Amino acid sequence: MLLNVSDLQTHFFTDDGVVKAADYVDLTVEKGEVLGLVGESGCGKSTVALSILRLIPKPGKIVGGRIEFLSQDLLDLSQRAMRKIRGNEISMVFQDPTASLNPVLSVGDQIGEAIRIHQNVKKRKEINARAVEILQKVGISDPRDRLANYPHELSGGMQQRVMIAIALSCQPKLLLADEPTSSLDVTIEAQILNLLRELQQDLELSMIMITHDLGVIAEISDRVTVMYAGQRVESATVTQLFENPLHPYTQALLEAIPTTEHAVTTIETIPGKVPSLVNPGKRCLFSPRCEIATEVCKSTLPESKRVEEDHIVACHHQGGPDRSGGCHEE
Amino acid sequence: MKKKYIIRKLLTAIPTFLIATIILFSLLHIAPSGPVEIMVRSSGKTMDPGMIEELRSQYGLDKPLHQQYFRWLSNFFTGDLGYSYVTNQRLNSILPEKILLTLELVLVANVFSVAFAVVLGVIAAVRKNSFLDNFLSSFALFTYSMPLFWVGLLALYVFSLKLGLTPVGGVTSLGKDFTGFAAIADNLYHLILPASVLSLAYLAYYFRLIRSSMLDVLNKEYVVAARAKGVKELAVIFKHALRNALLPLITLFAVSLGFVLAGSVVIETIFGWPGLGRFLVTAAFNRDYTALLSLNAIIVIMVLFANLVADIACAYVDPRIKY
């Protein structure tokens, strides 16, 4: 196992109270595997990714859990040791490439930086040669000329390719892709997804693909973890999840995908809104929006249960009143 | 491309200069009384109207205003700054030294304030809401709220009179003939207190700007992205954040040069620093037309030049600015 996050608790200590952005989150990534991490905005997906890199901004803090990467707990490492992991063993691609590239540094500078830090290459010529090589790999034409360009001179799709090039410049083992396509045009989105999938297969890269788009998940991931309000509600293989979703939230998400089979008059939505993560209380956090919620849902936090090999769900009813029982506790 | 940009900026400075000097010229003439009247009054004698008229025509003050303005303008650009009615000296012979003295004071004060402001502003932003940040921010507010002349007098009283650390005023020690390095050291010894006082007010100003600009930049995604690359925290702050945070300061630096020059008027008066500022005050009291006009025109040119330098610096630091 490459990455094993268990009981991760990342809290933000705000003036309004403690926001439990990630509350007892478990997830695993095998070598060469793509894990999809799905959920609505603000459900803690990005918090999980930033926690893995230990880059949670103040007033946030990782208050509990373990993040085992290659059998060592990243939470035990010194800042110095952590810096050797970031960008080298684990790297990240952000949502908005325009915002995540530094506007005053050239493309060559920004790619070269990671190479210089981690690969012990000091000569400018050699750094540039490597940067050109990686730019070629992410499908940028005339890579040598691009080195002198500044981010604003490139299109959004090109910028995201540069971000991917930066992330992959040191051959990391794990790539965290935080909604890498959600700020791009639909056509560009498809290109970037294809690129990520090709690179993932070529380099046997492990990847966590964070998205709120189940279409993206279907296309690229092997397994999926669904998060709701800072908690993991379901985890399964892609096939299991799409064929047999057990958590009412997952079911609702799947129903909310517009299809072209029927003429769409209204778009399905999930009624209600995400609860406040300040003192959410001991209950199923989805229960206020859940159609099958009963008394037990409003008073007890559901435990995660393993219903099948690779299929875990945290629901008192496991997706329907008729399906309870007949499973073993995880 | 860069050359074209600089030329374009220079060309836009010309109308600014003309408008500024026309306004200055008009203001001087709107003010009641004139130089001849003041000369007569200060001499304590009475003079018959015929002689006043004669004096006015001797100085060209009876000509239409636009003719007076164009005469001054053409003289100014051929390098003739005019003649001070009050000191009876050619401005060409007295102004260069005063300009150099003021530039020395203003530049040293500005370098002080910017250098300290950047260092302290970065520290305060990185340690946001810490004791140090709160202390620095309150101290900045404190110095910013104090009038410059009062800080100047206080500094004179404490450092010069009570502690005897610095000279009371002037540019060099009287009666001593230093040469070479000793002369420079003696000059700096006299400069240190007025420059520090002048820098204090702007230090607070720049500090608050750098702090807020840094706080803004430190929250940007590219700063997180830099950390995610494994960049060391110091490099994150100075290479990735500070370069972006400095952009507003560069522009402000040029704009505030005018204010710093105005501040130097107060400081020069208090510390007996015989620069432009002190001369400007004397000229204003004596309604020394040509001196005021030429002096202000020089200040306008200095501010315009500083803005030009800032524009070029901005274009150099920020690649998004189109030439």
Contacts between the chains, C-beta under 8 A, distances in Angstrom:
chain1	res1	chain2	res2	distance
A	50	B	224	7.6
A	53	B	227	7.9
A	53	B	228	5.7
A	55	B	224	6.1
A	55	B	227	5.4
A	55	B	228	6.1
A	57	B	219	7.7
A	57	B	224	7.4
A	83	B	230	4.7
A	83	B	231	7.9
A	83	B	232	6.7
A	84	B	230	6.7
A	85	B	230	7.5
A	86	B	227	6.9
A	86	B	228	5.6
A	86	B	229	6.5
A	86	B	230	4.0
A	87	B	228	6.2
A	87	B	229	3.8
A	87	B	230	3.8
A	87	B	231	7.7
A	88	B	230	5.8
A	91	B	228	6.6
A	91	B	229	7.2
A	92	B	225	7.5
A	92	B	228	4.5
A	94	B	221	5.8
A	94	B	224	7.5
A	94	B	225	5.8
A	96	B	221	6.5
A	99	B	220	6.7
A	99	B	221	4.1
A	99	B	222	6.6
A	100	B	221	4.4
A	100	B	222	5.3
A	100	B	224	7.5
A	100	B	225	4.2
A	101	B	222	6.0
A	101	B	225	7.4
A	102	B	222	4.4
A	102	B	225	7.8
A	102	B	226	6.9
A	102	B	240	5.5
A	102	B	244	7.3
A	103	B	222	7.5
A	103	B	244	6.8
A	103	B	318	7.4
A	103	B	319	7.4
A	103	B	320	6.0
A	104	B	243	5.0
A	104	B	244	5.8
A	104	B	317	6.5
A	104	B	318	5.9
A	104	B	319	6.3
A	105	B	239	7.7
A	105	B	240	7.4
A	105	B	243	7.8
A	106	B	319	7.6
A	113	B	226	7.8
A	113	B	229	6.2
A	113	B	231	6.4
A	114	B	229	4.7
A	114	B	230	6.7
A	117	B	229	7.1
A	117	B	230	5.3
A	117	B	231	6.6
A	117	B	232	8.0
A	118	B	230	6.2
A	150	B	319	4.1
A	150	B	320	7.1
A	152	B	319	7.2
A	152	B	320	5.1
A	163	B	225	7.6
A	166	B	225	8.0
A	166	B	229	6.6
